[in-house]
Amino acid sequence: MIGIRRARDDEASILAGIGLAAWKRAVAGLGASTDMERRAANAFTGFVRESWRTITVVERNGRAAGWAAREAANEVISDFWIDPAVVRQGLGAALLAVIEDDIRRQGFDSVSLQTHARNEPAIAFFKRHGYRVQWLSVAYAAKLDRDIESVGLIRDFLPDASDTYGPGI
């Protein structure tokens, strides 16, 4: 059974572990080092401890299986992590639907996020859910000591006006 809830302040290590496992899967082709993994683990733990109020958790059978965050409480999903052991079981779709509903209820016309351009499973997931690539950028990543391509994805909530003829009634 899938459940969605707000994060609790006492589950930082669980959520950080999920984030790290999903991050390792996402950066597998980029050549992450052991030192980089250690820094990522510390970053996840620190973020979850400090920002747990911005986190929404998806559970499977009562156990945390993924989470998403909106750090600025705006239309941007800053983090979206599903435990690799349970991907493709509807958890990400359920979590995304709740996050999008929250964003819509707050009056935003779209939702956006970004990932690295080689994170093909994530890009495909978001495209299946109505997102499109809005931008591509290349920036130097000091932790990897190389340029990394990132993509920005967006989903508009308003219907595409270009599909109508005339003023639209």
N, C-alpha and C positions, 0 to 999 in steps of 0.2 A: 504494500500500500504506500502511495506517495503522499507526503504531507509537506506543507510550506509554512514556515514560521520565521519570526525574527530571531536573530542570534542572541545568545546569552553570554554574559561576560566571563563565565566559568569554562567556556569551551574553546579557548584560544588555541590550545595545542592540537585539538582535533581538527579544527578548521584550517589551521596553518599546515597540518599534515596533508589534508586534502588539496589545498592550494599548491603545495610543493610537488606532490605527486602529479597533478595535472600540468604544472609548469614544466616539470622534467619531460613529460610526454610532448609538450608543445615545442620545446627547444631542442629536442633530440637531434635534429639535423643541423643544428647551428654550432655544435662542438662545445658544449658547456663543460667547464672544468670542475674539479672537486671544490676548489676555492669559491668559484662562482655559485655552486650549489649551496655551500655553507652560507654565503652572503644572502642568497635567496631565502633560505630557511629562516635566517634571522629577520629578514625583511617581512616575510609572511607573518611570523610570530608577532613582531612589533606592530604591524598594520592591524591585525585582528585584535590585539589587546587594546589598541588606541581607538579603533574605528568600529568596534562591534555593533554600535548602534546603527550604522549604515548598512549592515549586512543582513541579507535574507538567506535563509537556509532551506535547502530541499532535503527531505528525509525519505529514506526507503525503509519500511518496516520499523519505524521509530529511531533509526540511526542516521546521523548526518551523512549525506552522500555528495553534497556540493553546496556552493554558495555563490552569491553575487553581491556586489556592493555598488553603491552610488555615493561616492565620497562627498560630492558637493550638493547632493539632493537636487540635482538638475536632471536634464535629459540624457546625461552621459552615464553609461554603465562602465565603471572604472575597473571592475574585476568580475570575472565569470569563470568559475572553476567547478568541474565535475570530476569526481573520483574516477580515474581511468578504469577501475575494476567494474564500474557500473554504467559506462557510456552506452548509448543506443538502447536505453530502456525507458525512455520518456521523461527522465528526470530533468534534463536540460530544457526540454520543451515546456514542462510544467513550471519550472523556475522562471524561464524567460517570459511566459505569459503573465505571471504575477508581477514581475518587474515592469513590463510594458503597461499593464493596467494601472499600476501606481503612477507611472510617468504620465499617462493619458489623463488620469483623474486630477493631476496637478496642473493640467492645462497646456502641456507641451504638445506641439504638432508632430514631433518626431523623436526618435531615440537613436543614439549613436554609440559607437565603441571603436576601439582599435586593437589590432593584433599584429604580429609580424607576418610578412607576406608569405612565408613558407609554412605557416600554420594552416595547411590545407583542410584538415578536418574541421577546425573552428570556422573557417571561412565558408566551407560548404554547409555547415550546420546553420549559420546565420542566413545564408542565401536561401536555404530551404524555408526559412521563416520570414521571408519577405524583405531581407536586407539587400542592399546593393553597395558595391564599392564606390565610395565617394572621392577618395583621394589615395595616392600612393606617394610615399616619402622615403627618402634615404637619409639616415643620420648615423653618425659615428656612435658606437656603443663602447664606452671605455672598458666595461667589464669583459667584453668579448674581444676587444682590441681590433675591431673591424666595423665597416659600414653594415648596417642592417636595414632592410626594406620593411616598412610598416604600411599597413593599409587601414584606412578609416572606413567603417561601414555605417550605413544609415538606413533607417526604415521610417518612411513617412506614414503618419496615421491618417492624414487627410486624403481623400480620393484624388487621383491624378486628373486635374482639370483638362488636360490635353485630350482625354478620351471623350469629351462631350462636344456637342455642336451648339453654338450660340451661348446665351447667357447662363444656361443651366438653371432650371427651375426646381 
